[in-house]
């Protein structure tokens, strides 16, 4: 089978590898599609070199079907359509014992800390599986994981119907957060510097703002009648956005930091103090977030055809990353079986 490996120095290598039998408690999945995301870009850029072993078969946004069951696996059948919540926790650390297994202090994020889904056949623990409805196409189902990210972020914020939310960053996750927030009943504005991404958000019915052309603080003040936004989601990963995010939130408003920041950022803590702001991190997700994400996809809430820019065969993964780096695509899926 073909696999995509990160080997260091911004380099990917497509290799052949032998399949292995699933161990006790594992299933073997025939991977259909894998989505490429910002975390994968961080891996490719070397930002996680201190963490990942190389060569690394990576990828964690996926869909597929079960091909084989390891010993002791029950409740699943060969041919079942599935996705994977790629979190493997130890169950013994203080975070796990406090009920926060998804941010285990010794978390194995599958696809980063261990091999991921950019391979034709993938063995994973059975407990990471979630069943997919029969009527969800497998390409659309590859969006379950990023939608679960958005669901978790909105749930973390305690956003409610009628509130006003600012999403800083109109990339794939920002667009999904805006979609979930709107589905919650909130009013949403997307702040995005890139004209193409603003246009995409506007096509989905969102109000957008170009921070390079408008005073975003004045705009939000006018939009909220001088109050400030109830919730601000920082999704861009830009230093300027982090510096400015606190000025957009109301008194006792909430800021949710979603983006991965590879280096420390300057934060206006005076504003956090002055307005008693609530600053939250939102790292991954929980199983309930995946279940909600599947429901949103099944119900047609997620604009899958707008989010998925194109689908490429596995051998063209490097070209797909170049397109993402250049900002020419929203979400690219890899058809893992094409050319396998």
Buried (B, 14 or more C-beta within 10 A) or exposed (E): BBBBBBEBEEEBEBBEBEBEEBEEBBBBBBBBBBBBBBBBBBBBEBBBEEEBEEBBBBBBBBBBBBBBBBEEBEEBEEEBBBBBBBBBBEEEBEBBEEEBBBBBEEBBBBBBBBBBBBBBBBBBBBEBBBBBEEEBBBBBBBBBBBBBBBBBBBBBBEBEEEBBBBBBBBBBBBBBBBBBBBBBEBBBBBBBBBEEBBEBBBEBEBBBBBBEEEEBEEBBBEBBEEBBBBBBBBBBBBEBBBEBBBBBBBEEBBBBBBBEBEEEBEBBEEBBEEBEBBBBEBBBBBBEBBBBBBEBBBEEBBBBEBBBBEBBBBBBBBEBBEBBEEEEBBBBBBBBBBEB
